[in-house]
Amino acid sequence: MFFSPRKGKKQRLCEHDMPRTVGLDALTLEGEIVATLWAPVFNRAAVNGQACGSEKEAEVSAAKAFLAQPDIIQAAAALPPALWVQRRCAKDALQPAPKPAPLQIQGTACLQQVKHTVFDFEQAIFRVHIFHQMTGQVPNMARFYSLPEREQINCLKMLNETKHAYDTSTGRLVPSAAGISWTACVLGGLETMTELHSVFSGLKAYNMQLSVMTEGTVGACRFVLEQGGLLQYFDHVFGRLGKFYSESAFDRADPEPSRLERTAACLQGTKANLIHSLMSRECLEVNEMCLVESDPEDKGIVSLQGLCCIVHMDKLKKLMGGSGSVYPAPEFR
């Protein structure tokens, strides 16, 4: 629709009856809408760089050039006050809006805008750092020292042969006859695993993609998630592959990769690089990509400020608390 200052009423214009001459045939501002007619195209351009009607990039560019002419700006400023609501020139009205600040998700309504959520495996899902446990950084774990992907999976299977419990005084996992599997302890125990199940299934109800990124190996990450019945929720697991860190005798003796290793989702570079790559590939806006973390001081997280939404895992759990589960109960192992 177009508001005609000459007749004082709305008229409908289309490309078939528009003037074919160059010049200011009509230019009005009604609210925040700039309507322009020029040959050979008709376009309606709104503030924030958005176009109404024809959205061809060439036409939007032509509209900006047309309105940037000094005589056109003067003519627009001379329009009646009732039509010049914002009292700003047409050129300024077409300037792109500044990028919004990073969104901190405030409720489930905002989650409806998110199309892809990425979880930081070490920061958001683990109770203890699995790869610190397995790479000799924790006492009494030397025999499980392992860096290659395939051998890490084998070590995890060995660890699950005995029961473990979480020692709150040391923050470590210790053998316990009354405990649970090692991988279940890593995830925080049965209660936390059920809570994670509710969060992930609730997010999938929004039809969004879920991914995990880890600085450890993909196979080990997938094994832990599978043992907790949580792998079913994730579309991608990004991390180090195969012999990225080293190669062991175990790898050389068993060269055939397991199904948990068969993935091309390699983490290359920083977390910020991965998020940026995913957003570019999937054409996502700031409010359509969400990173879930638990350490706001992490340097990799700080570098993502302004690139995507960032939400703390504990806050996400509260948001999803009443969402309900649409998936079957997980089978804990």
C-alpha positions in Angstrom: 0.0 0.0 0.0 1.1 3.6 -0.7 -0.1 6.8 1.0 -0.7 9.6 -1.5 -0.2 13.1 0.1 -2.0 14.6 -2.9 -5.3 12.7 -2.5 -5.0 12.0 1.2 -5.9 8.3 0.8 -4.3 5.0 0.2 -3.7 3.8 -3.3 -2.5 0.5 -4.7 0.4 0.7 -7.1 2.0 -2.0 -9.2 4.7 -2.3 -11.9 2.0 -2.1 -14.6 0.7 1.4 -13.9 3.9 3.0 -12.5 5.4 6.0 -14.2 8.3 5.3 -16.5 10.2 8.5 -16.1 13.2 9.2 -14.0 12.7 11.6 -11.1 10.8 12.1 -7.9 7.4 10.9 -9.0 6.5 10.1 -5.4 8.4 9.9 -2.1 6.7 9.7 1.2 7.5 8.6 4.7 4.6 7.0 6.5 5.8 5.7 9.9 9.2 4.3 9.1 8.5 3.2 5.5 10.1 5.0 2.6 8.2 4.4 -0.7 9.9 5.4 -3.9 9.0 5.4 -7.6 11.7 5.7 -10.2 12.2 4.2 -13.7 12.4 1.4 -14.5 11.6 -0.2 -11.1 9.2 0.3 -8.2 10.4 -0.6 -4.7 9.5 0.0 -1.1 12.5 0.2 1.2 12.3 0.1 5.0 14.7 1.2 7.7 17.3 -1.3 8.8 18.1 -2.1 5.2 15.1 -4.3 4.8 13.1 -4.2 1.5 9.3 -4.5 1.1 7.9 -5.6 -2.2 10.7 -6.5 -4.6 13.7 -7.8 -2.6 16.2 -8.0 -5.4 19.6 -6.8 -4.3 20.0 -4.7 -7.4 16.8 -2.8 -6.7 17.6 -2.2 -3.1 21.0 -0.8 -4.2 19.2 1.4 -6.8 16.8 2.7 -4.2 19.7 3.7 -1.9 21.4 5.5 -4.7 18.2 7.2 -5.8 17.5 8.5 -2.3 21.1 9.6 -1.7 20.7 12.4 -4.3 20.7 15.8 -2.6 17.6 17.1 -4.4 15.7 13.9 -3.4 16.6 14.4 0.2 15.5 18.0 0.1 12.2 17.0 -1.5 11.7 14.4 1.2 12.4 17.0 3.9 9.8 19.3 2.4 7.0 16.8 2.8 4.1 17.6 5.3 5.0 16.9 8.9 2.3 14.3 9.2 4.1 12.2 6.6 7.6 12.9 8.0 7.1 11.1 11.2 10.7 10.5 12.2 12.0 13.8 10.8 15.1 12.2 9.3 16.3 12.1 5.7 15.6 9.3 3.4 19.3 8.4 3.2 19.6 7.8 6.9 16.3 5.8 6.9 17.9 3.2 4.7 21.1 2.7 6.8 21.6 -0.9 8.1 20.8 -1.3 11.8 23.8 -2.1 14.1 24.2 -5.8 15.0 22.3 -6.7 18.2 24.2 -7.5 21.3 24.7 -11.2 22.1 21.4 -12.6 23.3 21.2 -14.2 26.8 18.3 -16.6 26.5 15.6 -15.4 28.8 12.9 -18.0 28.3 11.6 -20.8 26.1 10.1 -18.2 23.7 13.6 -17.2 22.7 14.5 -20.8 22.2 12.0 -21.0 19.3 14.4 -18.7 17.3 17.4 -21.0 17.8 18.1 -23.4 14.9 21.4 -24.9 16.1 22.7 -25.4 19.6 26.3 -26.5 20.3 27.4 -27.9 23.7 30.9 -27.6 24.9 31.5 -31.2 26.0 34.1 -30.6 28.7 32.5 -27.4 30.1 28.7 -28.2 29.8 28.2 -31.9 30.0 31.0 -33.5 32.0 31.0 -33.5 35.8 34.8 -34.2 35.7 37.1 -33.7 32.8 37.3 -37.1 31.1 40.4 -36.3 29.1 42.3 -35.0 32.1 41.5 -38.3 33.8 42.7 -40.4 30.8 45.9 -38.5 30.0 47.8 -39.0 33.2 46.8 -35.6 34.8 45.0 -37.4 37.7 46.9 -39.7 40.1 46.3 -43.5 39.9 45.2 -43.2 36.3 48.6 -43.8 34.7 47.7 -47.3 33.4 44.9 -45.7 31.3 47.2 -43.0 29.9 46.1 -42.9 26.3 45.8 -40.2 23.6 44.8 -42.0 20.3 41.1 -42.1 19.7 40.8 -45.9 19.3 42.8 -46.7 22.4 40.8 -44.2 24.5 37.6 -46.0 23.5 39.2 -49.3 24.7 40.3 -47.8 28.0 36.8 -46.5 28.6 35.4 -50.0 28.1 38.0 -51.3 30.7 37.0 -48.5 33.2 33.4 -49.5 32.9 34.1 -53.0 34.0 34.3 -51.8 37.6 32.0 -49.6 39.6 33.0 -46.0 40.5 31.7 -43.2 42.6 32.4 -39.4 42.7 34.5 -38.2 45.6 33.2 -34.8 46.5 36.2 -34.0 48.7 38.7 -34.5 45.9 36.6 -34.1 42.8 37.8 -37.4 41.4 36.2 -40.7 40.5 37.2 -43.6 42.8 36.4 -47.3 42.7 33.3 -48.2 44.8 31.4 -51.5 45.0 28.2 -49.5 45.5 28.9 -47.2 42.6 28.0 -47.0 39.0 29.8 -47.2 35.7 32.8 -44.9 35.2 31.1 -43.1 32.2 27.9 -42.6 34.2 30.0 -41.0 37.0 31.7 -38.7 34.4 28.2 -37.5 33.3 27.3 -36.8 37.0 25.4 -39.9 37.9 21.9 -41.3 37.1 20.0 -38.2 38.3 22.1 -35.8 36.2 21.9 -38.1 33.2 18.1 -38.1 33.5 18.2 -34.3 33.7 20.4 -34.1 30.6 18.0 -36.4 28.8 15.1 -34.0 29.6 17.1 -31.0 28.4 18.2 -32.6 25.1 14.8 -34.1 24.3 13.2 -30.8 25.1 15.5 -28.9 22.7 14.8 -31.4 20.0 11.1 -30.6 20.4 12.0 -27.2 18.9 13.2 -29.0 15.8 16.8 -27.6 16.3 20.1 -29.3 15.5 22.2 -30.3 18.5 26.0 -30.7 18.3 28.8 -31.3 20.7 32.3 -30.0 20.4 35.3 -31.4 22.3 39.0 -30.8 22.4 39.3 -34.5 23.0 38.7 -37.3 20.5 35.3 -37.8 18.8 35.2 -41.5 19.4 35.7 -41.2 23.2 33.1 -38.5 23.4 30.6 -40.5 21.4 31.2 -43.6 23.6 30.5 -41.7 26.8 27.3 -40.2 25.3 26.2 -43.5 24.0 26.7 -45.2 27.3 24.5 -42.6 28.9 21.8 -43.0 26.3 22.4 -39.4 25.1 24.1 -39.9 21.7 20.7 -40.2 20.0 20.0 -36.5 20.4 23.1 -35.2 18.6 23.4 -34.6 14.9 27.2 -33.9 15.1 30.1 -34.5 17.4 33.1 -32.2 16.6 36.5 -33.1 18.0 39.9 -34.6 17.3 40.1 -37.6 15.0 42.1 -40.8 15.0 45.9 -40.2 15.4 45.6 -36.4 15.9 47.6 -36.6 19.1 49.6 -39.7 18.6 49.6 -43.3 17.5 50.0 -46.3 19.8 50.8 -50.0 19.5 47.1 -50.7 20.1 46.2 -48.6 17.0 48.8 -50.3 14.8 47.6 -53.8 16.0 43.9 -53.0 15.2 43.8 -50.7 12.2 40.1 -51.0 11.5 38.2 -48.1 13.0 35.1 -48.7 15.1 31.7 -47.3 14.2 32.2 -44.6 16.8 35.3 -43.3 14.9 33.6 -43.2 11.5 33.0 -39.4 11.4 34.3 -36.5 9.4 33.3 -33.9 12.0 36.7 -32.8 12.9 37.4 -29.8 15.2 39.8 -27.6 13.3 41.1 -24.5 15.0 39.3 -22.8 17.9 35.8 -23.1 19.2 35.0 -19.6 17.7 36.2 -20.8 14.3 33.8 -23.8 14.5 30.8 -21.7 15.5 31.6 -19.1 12.8 32.0 -21.9 10.2 28.6 -23.5 11.2 26.8 -20.2 11.1 28.2 -19.3 7.7 27.5 -22.7 6.2 23.9 -22.8 7.6 23.3 -19.0 7.0 22.4 -18.5 10.7 21.9 -15.1 12.4 23.2 -14.3 15.9 19.9 -15.4 17.6 19.8 -18.6 15.6 23.0 -20.2 17.0 23.4 -21.0 20.7 26.5 -22.1 22.6 25.9 -23.8 25.9 28.8 -23.6 28.4 29.5 -23.6 32.1 32.7 -21.5 32.4 32.2 -17.9 31.4 35.9 -17.2 32.0 37.0 -19.7 29.4 39.0 -17.8 26.8 37.3 -19.7 23.9 33.9 -18.6 25.3 34.9 -14.9 25.7 36.0 -14.8 22.1 32.5 -15.8 21.0 30.8 -12.8 22.6 28.7 -11.0 20.0 28.9 -13.9 17.5 26.1 -16.1 18.9 23.8 -16.6 21.8 25.6 -17.9 24.9 23.7 -19.6 27.8 25.0 -21.2 31.0 24.2 -24.9 31.3 22.5 -24.5 34.7 20.3 -21.8 33.3 19.3 -23.9 30.4 18.4 -26.8 32.7 16.0 -24.4 34.5 14.5 -23.2 31.3 13.9 -26.7 30.1 12.7 -28.0 33.4 9.0 -27.9 32.4 9.4 -28.7 28.7 8.7 -32.4 29.1 10.4 -35.3 27.2 9.5 -36.4 23.8 12.0 -39.2 23.6 12.0 -42.6 25.3 13.8 -42.9 28.6 17.6 -43.3 28.1 19.1 -46.7 28.7 22.0 -46.1 31.1 24.9 -48.5 30.8 
